[in-house]
């Protein structure tokens, strides 16, 4: 039994670099990923983050689609709370019209930034009218389901593509998996943000019992020429979970960001804790063996690979080595 490999990219800006450099590297990586055999190439959404050049995945998706031929390209993911579901449907129907059969729409309910950027994004929006995340997803699903032949329908998210984008819910809870299953969407377990193995087992067990769609897991991976080199690169990677008194829960990259989130939200932190990671690191052969073990243990069909290293050549090398080792394993 084999598994697919895909990539999640955040267009990280290395020290002394510009956003233009980071975005050019993202395009080059997408083109190389197509050559190396990766299945999908996804762009994340992060706001008011100087270290990342990816606030608008839709724009980068269009740019990459025009300069690749086969690889699927999509969002990992659009933060639906900030936008009109109708506008999201328009954007991705347009993308699916530009490159039929190659577009993925991944949706998340995290803010993708700290509270002040959320306030700026949602200025003038009435969240109470939008309803819950489940309500918003249902609206988006309804817009994407339209074919142009419905009688009495006066509004369509044009252009209507020959085939709609593939649809994914990103999350790390049974609640998110249930929502995806009930909506007949694909589901991605975000192990790159929450490495709790008991939670992984619980959520994937629920998913596999309630959906016939593939089991897909996002993981952080660092591959280097040696185990020691990969371990050294992994030392700097952190993931922190924040829970506020008002009930908000988010994932951030440092304790400083956790404190800043609480301060901007105007709510005292109930807990701030460094999370267990699902960061896999080592030589290419070691990482491929670990992925194979996870695949067998949890019935995983596809891994979305997030390589949390800003230095460009290191990231390219990591993903190239992983693809080569995976390809060798598939042939063996």
C-alpha atoms as a printed R data frame, in Angstrom:
    type eleno elety resid chain resno       x      y       z
1   ATOM     1    CA   UNK     A     1   0.000  0.000   0.000
2   ATOM     2    CA   UNK     A     2   1.449  3.357  -1.049
3   ATOM     3    CA   UNK     A     3   0.793  6.909   0.049
4   ATOM     4    CA   UNK     A     4   0.951 10.282  -1.651
5   ATOM     5    CA   UNK     A     5   3.119 13.240  -0.709
6   ATOM     6    CA   UNK     A     6   2.018 16.865  -1.036
7   ATOM     7    CA   UNK     A     7   3.428 20.213   0.129
8   ATOM     8    CA   UNK     A     8   2.139 23.080   2.275
9   ATOM     9    CA   UNK     A     9   4.110 26.281   1.689
10  ATOM    10    CA   UNK     A    10   4.000 29.536   3.678
11  ATOM    11    CA   UNK     A    11   6.469 31.582   1.589
12  ATOM    12    CA   UNK     A    12   8.818 32.171   4.560
13  ATOM    13    CA   UNK     A    13  11.062 35.217   4.325
14  ATOM    14    CA   UNK     A    14  14.618 34.432   5.398
15  ATOM    15    CA   UNK     A    15  16.895 36.858   7.213
16  ATOM    16    CA   UNK     A    16  17.865 39.715   4.903
17  ATOM    17    CA   UNK     A    17  15.401 38.621   2.206
18  ATOM    18    CA   UNK     A    18  12.462 40.411   0.619
19  ATOM    19    CA   UNK     A    19   8.950 39.088   0.065
20  ATOM    20    CA   UNK     A    20   9.701 39.046  -3.667
21  ATOM    21    CA   UNK     A    21  12.562 36.621  -3.052
22  ATOM    22    CA   UNK     A    22  10.396 34.381  -0.888
23  ATOM    23    CA   UNK     A    23   7.561 34.308  -3.427
24  ATOM    24    CA   UNK     A    24   9.926 33.568  -6.315
25  ATOM    25    CA   UNK     A    25  11.236 30.643  -4.293
26  ATOM    26    CA   UNK     A    26   7.663 29.448  -3.701
27  ATOM    27    CA   UNK     A    27   7.082 29.367  -7.461
28  ATOM    28    CA   UNK     A    28  10.369 27.560  -8.053
29  ATOM    29    CA   UNK     A    29   9.496 25.058  -5.348
30  ATOM    30    CA   UNK     A    30   6.079 24.396  -6.922
31  ATOM    31    CA   UNK     A    31   7.736 23.762 -10.276
32  ATOM    32    CA   UNK     A    32  10.314 21.430  -8.719
33  ATOM    33    CA   UNK     A    33   7.565 19.696  -6.724
34  ATOM    34    CA   UNK     A    34   5.807 18.905  -9.984
35  ATOM    35    CA   UNK     A    35   9.032 17.387 -11.343
36  ATOM    36    CA   UNK     A    36   9.663 15.436  -8.123
37  ATOM    37    CA   UNK     A    37   6.222 13.825  -8.117
38  ATOM    38    CA   UNK     A    38   4.379 15.646  -5.333
39  ATOM    39    CA   UNK     A    39   0.599 15.448  -5.710
40  ATOM    40    CA   UNK     A    40  -0.511 18.872  -4.422
41  ATOM    41    CA   UNK     A    41   1.084 22.220  -3.684
42  ATOM    42    CA   UNK     A    42  -0.827 24.336  -1.178
43  ATOM    43    CA   UNK     A    43  -0.402 27.918   0.000
44  ATOM    44    CA   UNK     A    44  -1.175 28.917   3.598
45  ATOM    45    CA   UNK     A    45  -2.893 32.120   4.751
46  ATOM    46    CA   UNK     A    46  -1.150 34.281   7.365
47  ATOM    47    CA   UNK     A    47  -1.841 37.948   8.126
48  ATOM    48    CA   UNK     A    48   0.355 40.718   9.511
49  ATOM    49    CA   UNK     A    49   3.300 38.323   9.770
50  ATOM    50    CA   UNK     A    50   6.565 39.904   8.570
51  ATOM    51    CA   UNK     A    51   8.273 36.505   8.333
52  ATOM    52    CA   UNK     A    52   5.689 35.087   5.878
53  ATOM    53    CA   UNK     A    53   4.605 36.387   2.465
54  ATOM    54    CA   UNK     A    54   1.286 34.538   2.170
55  ATOM    55    CA   UNK     A    55  -1.754 36.626   3.188
56  ATOM    56    CA   UNK     A    56  -3.705 35.854  -0.015
57  ATOM    57    CA   UNK     A    57  -3.345 32.255  -1.211
58  ATOM    58    CA   UNK     A    58  -5.780 32.812  -4.099
59  ATOM    59    CA   UNK     A    59  -3.374 35.225  -5.795
60  ATOM    60    CA   UNK     A    60  -0.380 32.928  -5.465
61  ATOM    61    CA   UNK     A    61  -2.440 29.925  -6.609
62  ATOM    62    CA   UNK     A    62  -3.305 31.701  -9.874
63  ATOM    63    CA   UNK     A    63   0.352 32.640 -10.400
64  ATOM    64    CA   UNK     A    64   1.532 29.066  -9.852
65  ATOM    65    CA   UNK     A    65  -1.222 27.485 -11.962
66  ATOM    66    CA   UNK     A    66  -0.081 29.568 -14.925
67  ATOM    67    CA   UNK     A    67   3.488 28.314 -14.616
68  ATOM    68    CA   UNK     A    68   2.948 24.606 -13.919
69  ATOM    69    CA   UNK     A    69   1.242 21.875 -15.947
70  ATOM    70    CA   UNK     A    70   0.085 18.944 -13.812
71  ATOM    71    CA   UNK     A    71   0.375 19.420 -10.060
72  ATOM    72    CA   UNK     A    72  -2.779 20.277  -8.117
73  ATOM    73    CA   UNK     A    73  -2.586 23.742  -6.516
74  ATOM    74    CA   UNK     A    74  -4.700 25.013  -3.651
75  ATOM    75    CA   UNK     A    75  -5.179 26.765  -0.332
76  ATOM    76    CA   UNK     A    76  -4.153 25.365   2.994
77  ATOM    77    CA   UNK     A    77  -6.358 27.107   3.760
78  ATOM    78    CA   UNK     A    78  -8.668 30.078   3.279
79  ATOM    79    CA   UNK     A    79  -9.714 31.428   6.699
80  ATOM    80    CA   UNK     A    80 -13.455 31.511   6.049
81  ATOM    81    CA   UNK     A    81 -14.426 33.648   9.047
82  ATOM    82    CA   UNK     A    82 -12.959 36.726   7.337
83  ATOM    83    CA   UNK     A    83 -14.809 36.483   4.034
84  ATOM    84    CA   UNK     A    84 -18.109 36.157   2.236
85  ATOM    85    CA   UNK     A    85 -18.686 32.500   1.274
86  ATOM    86    CA   UNK     A    86 -20.039 33.784  -2.034
87  ATOM    87    CA   UNK     A    87 -16.789 35.619  -2.786
88  ATOM    88    CA   UNK     A    88 -14.705 32.561  -1.862
89  ATOM    89    CA   UNK     A    89 -16.848 30.493  -4.255
90  ATOM    90    CA   UNK     A    90 -16.307 33.079  -7.008
91  ATOM    91    CA   UNK     A    91 -12.536 33.081  -6.459
92  ATOM    92    CA   UNK     A    92 -12.194 29.322  -6.617
93  ATOM    93    CA   UNK     A    93 -14.645 28.851  -9.469
94  ATOM    94    CA   UNK     A    94 -12.497 31.309 -11.404
95  ATOM    95    CA   UNK     A    95  -9.338 29.398 -10.517
96  ATOM    96    CA   UNK     A    96 -10.997 26.104 -11.479
97  ATOM    97    CA   UNK     A    97 -11.954 27.677 -14.822
98  ATOM    98    CA   UNK     A    98  -8.344 28.736 -15.417
99  ATOM    99    CA   UNK     A    99  -6.987 25.253 -14.694
100 ATOM   100    CA   UNK     A   100  -9.787 22.652 -14.800
101 ATOM   101    CA   UNK     A   101  -9.135 19.618 -12.640
102 ATOM   102    CA   UNK     A   102  -6.136 21.087 -10.806
103 ATOM   103    CA   UNK     A   103  -7.597 23.354  -8.087
104 ATOM   104    CA   UNK     A   104  -8.088 22.567  -4.387
105 ATOM   105    CA   UNK     A   105 -10.039 24.672  -1.903
106 ATOM   106    CA   UNK     A   106  -8.918 24.097   1.672
107 ATOM   107    CA   UNK     A   107 -10.906 25.907   4.374
108 ATOM   108    CA   UNK     A   108  -9.856 26.601   7.970
109 ATOM   109    CA   UNK     A   109 -11.518 28.287  10.925
110 ATOM   110    CA   UNK     A   110  -8.377 29.671  12.600
111 ATOM   111    CA   UNK     A   111  -7.818 33.443  12.293
112 ATOM   112    CA   UNK     A   112  -4.469 33.165  10.512
113 ATOM   113    CA   UNK     A   113  -3.095 36.038  12.585
114 ATOM   114    CA   UNK     A   114  -3.416 37.978  15.818
115 ATOM   115    CA   UNK     A   115  -6.655 39.747  16.896
116 ATOM   116    CA   UNK     A   116  -5.760 43.196  15.497
117 ATOM   117    CA   UNK     A   117  -5.357 41.786  11.984
118 ATOM   118    CA   UNK     A   118  -8.629 39.885  12.410
119 ATOM   119    CA   UNK     A   119 -10.372 43.144  13.341
120 ATOM   120    CA   UNK     A   120  -8.913 44.846  10.262
121 ATOM   121    CA   UNK     A   121  -9.988 41.996   7.981
122 ATOM   122    CA   UNK     A   122 -13.523 41.930   9.366
123 ATOM   123    CA   UNK     A   123 -14.112 45.692   9.466
124 ATOM   124    CA   UNK     A   124 -17.689 46.329   8.355
125 ATOM   125    CA   UNK     A   125 -18.653 42.639   8.444
126 ATOM   126    CA   UNK     A   126 -21.460 41.479  10.701
127 ATOM   127    CA   UNK     A   127 -20.312 38.162  12.057
128 ATOM   128    CA   UNK     A   128 -23.686 37.509  13.650
129 ATOM   129    CA   UNK     A   129 -25.200 37.523  10.150
130 ATOM   130    CA   UNK     A   130 -22.602 35.061   8.896
131 ATOM   131    CA   UNK     A   131 -23.364 32.569  11.660
132 ATOM   132    CA   UNK     A   132 -21.076 29.800  12.877
133 ATOM   133    CA   UNK     A   133 -18.242 28.226  10.914
134 ATOM   134    CA   UNK     A   134 -20.611 25.361  10.100
135 ATOM   135    CA   UNK     A   135 -23.158 27.873   8.743
136 ATOM   136    CA   UNK     A   136 -20.499 29.543   6.614
137 ATOM   137    CA   UNK     A   137 -19.266 26.209   5.271
138 ATOM   138    CA   UNK     A   138 -22.837 25.229   4.363
139 ATOM   139    CA   UNK     A   139 -23.258 28.512   2.465
140 ATOM   140    CA   UNK     A   140 -19.985 27.976   0.610
141 ATOM   141    CA   UNK     A   141 -20.917 24.395  -0.229
142 ATOM   142    CA   UNK     A   142 -24.260 25.526  -1.605
143 ATOM   143    CA   UNK     A   143 -22.640 28.159  -3.818
144 ATOM   144    CA   UNK     A   144 -20.075 25.685  -5.151
145 ATOM   145    CA   UNK     A   145 -22.775 23.098  -5.904
146 ATOM   146    CA   UNK     A   146 -24.600 25.339  -8.394
147 ATOM   147    CA   UNK     A   147 -24.310 24.293 -12.043
148 ATOM   148    CA   UNK     A   148 -26.183 27.125 -13.763
149 ATOM   149    CA   UNK     A   149 -29.217 24.993 -14.575
150 ATOM   150    CA   UNK     A   150 -31.164 25.620 -11.363
151 ATOM   151    CA   UNK     A   151 -34.589 27.118 -11.989
152 ATOM   152    CA   UNK     A   152 -35.404 30.264 -10.051
153 ATOM   153    CA   UNK     A   153 -31.784 30.856  -9.053
154 ATOM   154    CA   UNK     A   154 -30.828 34.440  -9.885
155 ATOM   155    CA   UNK     A   155 -27.343 34.612  -8.372
156 ATOM   156    CA   UNK     A   156 -24.442 32.358  -9.334
157 ATOM   157    CA   UNK     A   157 -20.754 32.438  -8.333
158 ATOM   158    CA   UNK     A   158 -19.612 32.904 -11.913
159 ATOM   159    CA   UNK     A   159 -17.738 31.735 -13.845
160 ATOM   160    CA   UNK     A   160 -19.044 28.216 -13.359
161 ATOM   161    CA   UNK     A   161 -16.158 25.831 -14.126
162 ATOM   162    CA   UNK     A   162 -16.442 22.488 -15.952
163 ATOM   163    CA   UNK     A   163 -15.680 20.825 -12.598
164 ATOM   164    CA   UNK     A   164 -15.694 22.502  -9.162
165 ATOM   165    CA   UNK     A   165 -12.544 22.626  -7.041
166 ATOM   166    CA   UNK     A   166 -11.848 19.723  -4.730
167 ATOM   167    CA   UNK     A   167 -12.914 20.727  -1.207
168 ATOM   168    CA   UNK     A   168 -11.143 20.187   2.125
169 ATOM   169    CA   UNK     A   169 -11.781 21.084   5.762
170 ATOM   170    CA   UNK     A   170  -8.601 21.630   7.786
171 ATOM   171    CA   UNK     A   171  -8.792 20.855  11.492
172 ATOM   172    CA   UNK     A   172  -7.558 18.861  14.475
173 ATOM   173    CA   UNK     A   173 -10.736 17.789  16.249
174 ATOM   174    CA   UNK     A   174 -13.588 15.332  15.988
175 ATOM   175    CA   UNK     A   175 -15.867 18.334  15.513
176 ATOM   176    CA   UNK     A   176 -13.997 19.359  12.345
177 ATOM   177    CA   UNK     A   177 -13.941 15.788  11.042
178 ATOM   178    CA   UNK     A   178 -17.685 15.451  11.694
179 ATOM   179    CA   UNK     A   179 -18.392 18.695   9.842
180 ATOM   180    CA   UNK     A   180 -16.348 17.535   6.851
181 ATOM   181    CA   UNK     A   181 -18.078 14.147   6.812
182 ATOM   182    CA   UNK     A   182 -21.560 15.658   7.067
183 ATOM   183    CA   UNK     A   183 -20.729 18.117   4.268
184 ATOM   184    CA   UNK     A   184 -19.126 15.359   2.137
185 ATOM   185    CA   UNK     A   185 -15.856 17.302   2.024
186 ATOM   186    CA   UNK     A   186 -12.366 15.904   2.390
187 ATOM   187    CA   UNK     A   187 -10.684 16.345   5.789
188 ATOM   188    CA   UNK     A   188  -7.070 17.136   6.672
189 ATOM   189    CA   UNK     A   189  -5.893 16.419  10.210
190 ATOM   190    CA   UNK     A   190  -3.501 19.256  11.124
191 ATOM   191    CA   UNK     A   191  -0.838 17.256  12.953
192 ATOM   192    CA   UNK     A   192   1.667 19.955  11.966
193 ATOM   193    CA   UNK     A   193  -0.140 22.155  14.517
194 ATOM   194    CA   UNK     A   194  -1.168 19.530  17.077
195 ATOM   195    CA   UNK     A   195   0.967 16.444  17.546
196 ATOM   196    CA   UNK     A   196  -1.151 14.776  20.242
197 ATOM   197    CA   UNK     A   197  -1.080 11.102  19.212
198 ATOM   198    CA   UNK     A   198  -4.191 10.181  21.212
199 ATOM   199    CA   UNK     A   199  -6.103 12.966  19.480
200 ATOM   200    CA   UNK     A   200  -4.774 11.833  16.102
201 ATOM   201    CA   UNK     A   201  -6.026  8.307  16.760
202 ATOM   202    CA   UNK     A   202  -9.417  9.526  18.012
203 ATOM   203    CA   UNK     A   203 -10.052 11.880  15.106
204 ATOM   204    CA   UNK     A   204  -8.852  9.542  12.359
205 ATOM   205    CA   UNK     A   205 -10.853  6.660  13.806
206 ATOM   206    CA   UNK     A   206 -13.967  8.827  13.721
207 ATOM   207    CA   UNK     A   207 -13.191 10.005  10.197
208 ATOM   208    CA   UNK     A   208 -12.656  6.518   8.806
209 ATOM   209    CA   UNK     A   209 -15.869  5.285  10.434
210 ATOM   210    CA   UNK     A   210 -17.929  8.138   9.003
211 ATOM   211    CA   UNK     A   211 -16.445  8.903   5.587
212 ATOM   212    CA   UNK     A   212 -15.231  6.911   2.611
213 ATOM   213    CA   UNK     A   213 -12.929  9.739   1.556
214 ATOM   214    CA   UNK     A   214  -9.127  9.409   1.904
215 ATOM   215    CA   UNK     A   215  -7.298  9.865   5.207
216 ATOM   216    CA   UNK     A   216  -4.948 12.837   4.874
217 ATOM   217    CA   UNK     A   217  -2.613 14.189   7.558
218 ATOM   218    CA   UNK     A   218  -0.447 17.327   7.547
219 ATOM   219    CA   UNK     A   219   2.916 16.891   9.280
220 ATOM   220    CA   UNK     A   220   6.053 18.940   9.793
221 ATOM   221    CA   UNK     A   221   9.119 17.340   8.225
222 ATOM   222    CA   UNK     A   222  12.787 18.284   8.084
223 ATOM   223    CA   UNK     A   223  15.083 16.090   6.002
224 ATOM   224    CA   UNK     A   224  18.817 16.665   5.752
225 ATOM   225    CA   UNK     A   225  21.898 14.791   4.566
226 ATOM   226    CA   UNK     A   226  22.435 13.479   8.097
227 ATOM   227    CA   UNK     A   227  20.315 12.817  11.173
228 ATOM   228    CA   UNK     A   228  22.431 15.219  13.235
229 ATOM   229    CA   UNK     A   229  21.973 18.051  10.764
230 ATOM   230    CA   UNK     A   230  18.201 17.506  10.675
231 ATOM   231    CA   UNK     A   231  18.032 17.413  14.490
232 ATOM   232    CA   UNK     A   232  19.922 20.692  14.675
233 ATOM   233    CA   UNK     A   233  17.465 22.347  12.288
234 ATOM   234    CA   UNK     A   234  14.513 20.965  14.269
235 ATOM   235    CA   UNK     A   235  15.666 22.499  17.567
236 ATOM   236    CA   UNK     A   236  14.393 25.959  16.626
237 ATOM   237    CA   UNK     A   237  10.846 24.869  15.693
238 ATOM   238    CA   UNK     A   238   8.161 25.593  18.283
239 ATOM   239    CA   UNK     A   239   4.372 25.307  18.458
240 ATOM   240    CA   UNK     A   240   2.381 26.912  21.286
241 ATOM   241    CA   UNK     A   241  -1.279 26.534  22.186
242 ATOM   242    CA   UNK     A   242  -3.224 29.414  23.756
243 ATOM   243    CA   UNK     A   243  -6.581 29.230  25.514
244 ATOM   244    CA   UNK     A   244  -8.116 32.511  26.687
245 ATOM   245    CA   UNK     A   245 -10.643 33.148  29.433
246 ATOM   246    CA   UNK     A   246 -13.232 34.037  26.791
247 ATOM   247    CA   UNK     A   247 -12.891 30.561  25.267
248 ATOM   248    CA   UNK     A   248 -10.745 31.368  22.230
249 ATOM   249    CA   UNK     A   249  -8.144 28.749  21.322
250 ATOM   250    CA   UNK     A   250  -5.358 29.301  18.824
251 ATOM   251    CA   UNK     A   251  -1.995 27.916  17.786
252 ATOM   252    CA   UNK     A   252   1.025 30.204  17.463
253 ATOM   253    CA   UNK     A   253   4.747 29.843  16.806
254 ATOM   254    CA   UNK     A   254   6.213 31.212  20.036
255 ATOM   255    CA   UNK     A   255   5.446 32.143  23.624
256 ATOM   256    CA   UNK     A   256   5.829 35.810  22.651
257 ATOM   257    CA   UNK     A   257   3.091 35.433  20.020
258 ATOM   258    CA   UNK     A   258   0.898 33.684  22.577
259 ATOM   259    CA   UNK     A   259   1.196 36.614  24.990
260 ATOM   260    CA   UNK     A   260   0.628 39.096  22.160
261 ATOM   261    CA   UNK     A   261  -2.528 37.249  21.103
262 ATOM   262    CA   UNK     A   262  -3.942 37.449  24.616
263 ATOM   263    CA   UNK     A   263  -3.065 41.148  24.920
264 ATOM   264    CA   UNK     A   264  -4.656 42.043  21.560
265 ATOM   265    CA   UNK     A   265  -7.756 39.969  22.290
266 ATOM   266    CA   UNK     A   266  -8.264 41.740  25.612
267 ATOM   267    CA   UNK     A   267  -8.785 38.451  27.425
268 ATOM   268    CA   UNK     A   268  -6.545 36.912  30.067
269 ATOM   269    CA   UNK     A   269  -4.834 33.659  29.059
270 ATOM   270    CA   UNK     A   270  -6.198 30.582  30.800
271 ATOM   271    CA   UNK     A   271  -3.348 28.417  29.548
272 ATOM   272    CA   UNK     A   272  -0.270 28.977  27.400
273 ATOM   273    CA   UNK     A   273   1.709 25.813  26.746
274 ATOM   274    CA   UNK     A   274   4.203 24.482  24.265
275 ATOM   275    CA   UNK     A   275   2.560 21.681  22.312
276 ATOM   276    CA   UNK     A   276   3.880 18.267  21.489
277 ATOM   277    CA   UNK     A   277   4.994 18.277  17.887
278 ATOM   278    CA   UNK     A   278   4.563 15.848  15.069
279 ATOM   279    CA   UNK     A   279   7.850 17.161  13.661
280 ATOM   280    CA   UNK     A   280   9.625 14.345  11.869
281 ATOM   281    CA   UNK     A   281  13.318 14.849  11.246
282 ATOM   282    CA   UNK     A   282  16.255 12.791  10.083
283 ATOM   283    CA   UNK     A   283  17.788 11.454   6.923
284 ATOM   284    CA   UNK     A   284  15.471 10.854   3.987
285 ATOM   285    CA   UNK     A   285  15.451  7.108   4.600
286 ATOM   286    CA   UNK     A   286  14.622  7.600   8.289
287 ATOM   287    CA   UNK     A   287  11.751  9.983   7.595
288 ATOM   288    CA   UNK     A   288  10.282  7.819   4.841
289 ATOM   289    CA   UNK     A   289  10.397  4.847   7.209
290 ATOM   290    CA   UNK     A   290   8.564  6.881   9.866
291 ATOM   291    CA   UNK     A   291   5.922  8.006   7.372
292 ATOM   292    CA   UNK     A   292   5.467  4.418   6.280
293 ATOM   293    CA   UNK     A   293   5.002  3.365   9.920
294 ATOM   294    CA   UNK     A   294   2.410  6.107  10.481
295 ATOM   295    CA   UNK     A   295   0.630  5.111   7.289
296 ATOM   296    CA   UNK     A   296   0.321  1.506   8.414
297 ATOM   297    CA   UNK     A   297  -0.668  2.419  11.990
298 ATOM   298    CA   UNK     A   298  -3.350  4.976  11.100
299 ATOM   299    CA   UNK     A   299  -4.376  4.048   7.549
300 ATOM   300    CA   UNK     A   300  -3.082  7.300   6.039
301 ATOM   301    CA   UNK     A   301  -3.434  7.795   2.278
302 ATOM   302    CA   UNK     A   302  -1.613 11.109   1.911
303 ATOM   303    CA   UNK     A   303   0.770 13.319   3.865
304 ATOM   304    CA   UNK     A   304   0.816 17.103   3.434
305 ATOM   305    CA   UNK     A   305   4.415 18.127   4.167
306 ATOM   306    CA   UNK     A   306   5.171 21.394   5.974
307 ATOM   307    CA   UNK     A   307   8.907 22.097   6.199
308 ATOM   308    CA   UNK     A   308   9.304 24.778   8.922
309 ATOM   309    CA   UNK     A   309  12.674 26.154   7.797
310 ATOM   310    CA   UNK     A   310  13.053 29.689   6.456
311 ATOM   311    CA   UNK     A   311  16.400 29.233   4.688
312 ATOM   312    CA   UNK     A   312  15.493 28.605   1.078
313 ATOM   313    CA   UNK     A   313  18.079 26.102  -0.088
314 ATOM   314    CA   UNK     A   314  17.629 24.014   3.050
315 ATOM   315    CA   UNK     A   315  13.884 23.742   2.372
316 ATOM   316    CA   UNK     A   316  14.394 22.831  -1.274
317 ATOM   317    CA   UNK     A   317  16.960 20.196  -0.336
318 ATOM   318    CA   UNK     A   318  14.709 18.738   2.358
319 ATOM   319    CA   UNK     A   319  11.757 18.318   0.008
320 ATOM   320    CA   UNK     A   320  13.924 16.997  -2.837
321 ATOM   321    CA   UNK     A   321  15.554 14.358  -0.634
322 ATOM   322    CA   UNK     A   322  12.165 13.302   0.725
323 ATOM   323    CA   UNK     A   323  10.672 12.940  -2.763
324 ATOM   324    CA   UNK     A   324  13.630 10.916  -3.986
325 ATOM   325    CA   UNK     A   325  13.535  8.539  -1.016
326 ATOM   326    CA   UNK     A   326   9.756  8.133  -1.341
327 ATOM   327    CA   UNK     A   327  10.094  7.396  -5.058
328 ATOM   328    CA   UNK     A   328  12.750  4.781  -4.336
329 ATOM   329    CA   UNK     A   329  10.507  3.163  -1.744
330 ATOM   330    CA   UNK     A   330   7.612  3.050  -4.214
331 ATOM   331    CA   UNK     A   331   9.766  1.277  -6.828
332 ATOM   332    CA   UNK     A   332  11.207 -1.218  -4.331
